[in-house]
Amino acid sequence: MADTHPVRLPMGAGVKLQKAGKLLTEDLAKVYQELVGALLYLCTGTRPDIAYAVGRLTRYVSAPTVDHLAAARVVLRYLKGTSSLGISYQADGELHGYCDADFAADVDTRRSTSGFVFIYNGGAVVGGSKVQPTVAASTTEAEYIASAVAAKEAVWLRRLCGFLTGHILPVAIRCDNQSALAKIHNPVSSARTKHIDVCHHFVRERVVDGSLEVT
């Protein structure tokens, strides 16, 4: 892969990985597992931008297929094109975060994936991508669950920043789904949302007590 051409994204928006497919040989399967392990180490250290792609790839380490290995090699091509880039920090800046979800993108289970990143002093300090524990029935529910995951991280970061700086301020979180925002700010149950698990209402409570500002 040393002479390969770089790409602009670690995983294309239209990529649909699934369990079905032509399985790799034993030797190539080991190569895939080692590669995913190396990418996982990298994304938890200094490259949060590949967290989503790596998270998808880790789901198939037990029985990787040809398509999975091809997708992993795309991540390597992306890393080659961005190897000279890094996270830079400024002298000051507010703590704020972003959350998002891909609705029902897992072809096998139809579960969505929550993603979040928090910025402090102009650079990313925490990022994550995780499969949601339940199947979301709508984009609103998927985004609402993602916001709850981000809220838990925000509460911890808020306390840490308060300990280090002596100032505890509300943390701003940005969400791109208007229906999810309405549900966060308006604690009213409806037929379409009353099934949502209690644990996901954490974000609503933190908005009420002033810890978070979700916009």
C-alpha positions in Angstrom: 0.0 0.0 0.0 3.0 2.3 0.1 2.5 3.5 -3.5 -1.3 3.6 -3.4 -3.3 6.7 -4.3 -4.9 8.6 -1.3 -8.6 9.1 -0.9 -10.6 11.9 0.8 -12.8 9.8 3.1 -11.9 6.8 5.3 -15.2 5.2 4.3 -17.6 6.4 1.6 -21.2 7.4 2.5 -22.7 4.7 0.4 -20.6 1.8 1.7 -22.8 -1.1 3.0 -20.8 -3.7 4.8 -22.4 -6.9 5.8 -21.6 -10.4 7.1 -22.5 -12.2 3.8 -19.8 -12.4 1.2 -16.7 -14.4 0.1 -14.7 -15.3 3.2 -11.0 -14.6 3.2 -8.4 -17.3 3.4 -6.9 -18.1 6.8 -3.7 -16.0 6.0 -5.6 -13.0 4.7 -8.1 -13.2 7.6 -5.1 -12.9 10.0 -3.8 -9.9 8.0 -7.3 -8.3 8.3 -7.4 -8.8 12.1 -3.9 -7.4 12.6 -4.8 -4.4 10.4 -8.0 -3.6 12.3 -6.1 -3.9 15.6 -3.5 -1.4 14.4 -6.2 1.0 13.1 -8.1 0.7 16.4 -5.0 1.6 18.3 -4.5 4.6 16.0 -8.0 5.9 16.3 -8.0 5.8 20.1 -4.8 7.7 20.2 -4.4 10.5 17.7 -6.8 9.9 14.8 -10.5 10.2 16.0 -11.4 11.0 12.4 -11.3 7.3 11.5 -13.3 6.1 14.5 -16.5 5.4 12.5 -14.8 3.5 9.8 -12.8 1.4 12.2 -15.8 0.8 14.4 -17.6 -0.7 11.3 -14.6 -2.9 10.5 -14.2 -4.3 14.0 -17.7 -6.0 13.7 -16.3 -8.5 11.2 -13.0 -9.6 12.6 -14.3 -13.1 13.4 -15.3 -13.9 9.8 -13.9 -11.2 7.4 -14.7 -11.2 3.7 -13.1 -9.7 0.6 -15.2 -6.6 0.9 -14.2 -6.0 4.5 -10.5 -6.2 3.6 -11.1 -3.8 0.7 -12.8 -1.3 3.0 -9.9 -1.6 5.5 -7.4 -0.8 2.7 -9.4 2.3 1.9 -8.8 3.5 5.4 -5.1 3.1 4.8 -5.3 5.1 1.6 -7.1 7.9 3.6 -4.3 7.8 6.2 -1.6 8.1 3.6 -3.2 11.2 2.2 -3.6 12.8 5.6 -0.4 11.7 7.3 1.0 15.2 7.5 -2.1 16.6 9.3 -2.6 16.8 13.0 -4.7 18.3 15.8 -3.7 21.8 16.8 -4.8 23.7 19.9 -5.2 27.4 20.6 -4.4 29.3 23.8 -8.1 29.4 24.8 -11.5 28.4 23.6 -14.8 27.0 24.9 -15.6 23.3 25.3 -18.3 22.3 22.8 -19.3 19.1 21.1 -21.2 17.6 18.1 -23.3 14.5 17.9 -24.8 12.6 15.0 -26.1 9.2 14.0 -26.4 7.1 10.9 -29.9 5.7 10.8 -30.1 1.9 10.4 -26.8 1.7 8.5 -26.0 -1.8 9.8 -27.4 -4.1 7.1 -27.4 -7.2 9.3 -29.0 -5.8 12.5 -30.5 -2.5 11.3 -28.9 -0.8 14.3 -27.7 2.8 14.0 -24.3 4.1 15.1 -23.9 7.1 17.5 -21.0 9.5 16.9 -19.7 12.4 18.9 -16.6 14.7 19.1 -15.8 17.4 21.7 -13.6 20.4 20.9 -11.6 22.3 23.4 -9.2 25.2 22.6 -9.8 24.7 18.9 -8.9 21.0 18.7 -10.6 17.6 19.3 -10.0 16.2 22.8 -12.6 13.3 22.9 -14.3 11.5 20.1 -16.3 8.3 19.8 -18.3 6.0 17.5 -20.5 3.2 19.0 -23.3 1.0 17.8 -26.6 1.8 19.5 -27.8 -0.8 22.0 -31.3 -1.0 20.4 -32.8 -0.6 17.0 -34.1 2.9 16.4 -37.5 3.1 14.8 -36.8 6.6 13.2 -34.1 9.1 12.5 -35.4 11.1 15.4 -34.9 8.2 17.8 -31.4 7.5 16.4 -30.3 11.1 16.8 -31.9 11.3 20.3 -29.9 8.3 21.4 -26.7 9.8 20.0 -27.3 13.0 21.9 -27.7 11.0 25.1 -24.4 9.3 24.5 -22.8 12.7 23.9 -24.4 14.1 27.0 -22.8 11.5 29.3 -19.4 12.4 27.9 -20.1 16.1 28.2 -21.0 15.8 31.9 -17.7 14.1 32.6 -15.7 16.6 30.6 -17.5 19.5 32.3 -16.5 18.2 35.7 -12.9 17.7 34.5 -12.7 21.2 33.1 -14.2 22.6 36.3 -11.5 20.7 38.4 -8.7 22.0 36.2 -9.8 25.6 35.7 -12.1 26.3 38.6 -14.9 27.4 36.3 -17.9 25.1 35.6 -19.9 26.4 32.6 -22.7 24.8 30.5 -21.4 22.6 27.6 -22.8 23.3 24.2 -23.7 20.3 22.0 -24.8 20.7 18.4 -27.3 18.2 16.9 -28.5 18.4 13.3 -32.0 16.9 13.7 -34.9 19.3 14.5 -37.2 16.6 15.7 -34.6 15.3 18.2 -34.0 18.9 19.4 -37.7 19.4 19.9 -37.9 16.2 22.0 -34.9 17.3 24.1 -36.4 20.7 24.9 -40.0 19.6 25.2 -40.5 16.6 27.6 -43.8 15.4 26.1 -44.3 11.8 25.2 -46.1 10.7 22.0 -47.2 7.5 20.4 -44.1 7.6 18.2 -41.5 8.1 20.9 -43.0 6.6 24.1 -41.1 3.3 23.6 -37.7 5.0 23.8 -35.7 3.5 26.7 -35.5 5.5 29.9 -31.7 5.6 29.9 -31.8 7.8 26.7 -33.7 10.6 28.5 -30.5 11.5 30.3 -29.8 14.4 27.9 -33.2 16.0 28.6 -32.6 16.0 32.4 -29.2 17.7 31.9 -30.6 20.4 29.7 -33.2 21.1 32.4 -30.6 21.5 35.1 -28.5 23.8 33.0 -25.5 21.5 32.6 -25.9 21.2 28.8 -27.1 23.5 26.0 -28.2 21.5 23.0 -28.7 23.4 19.8 
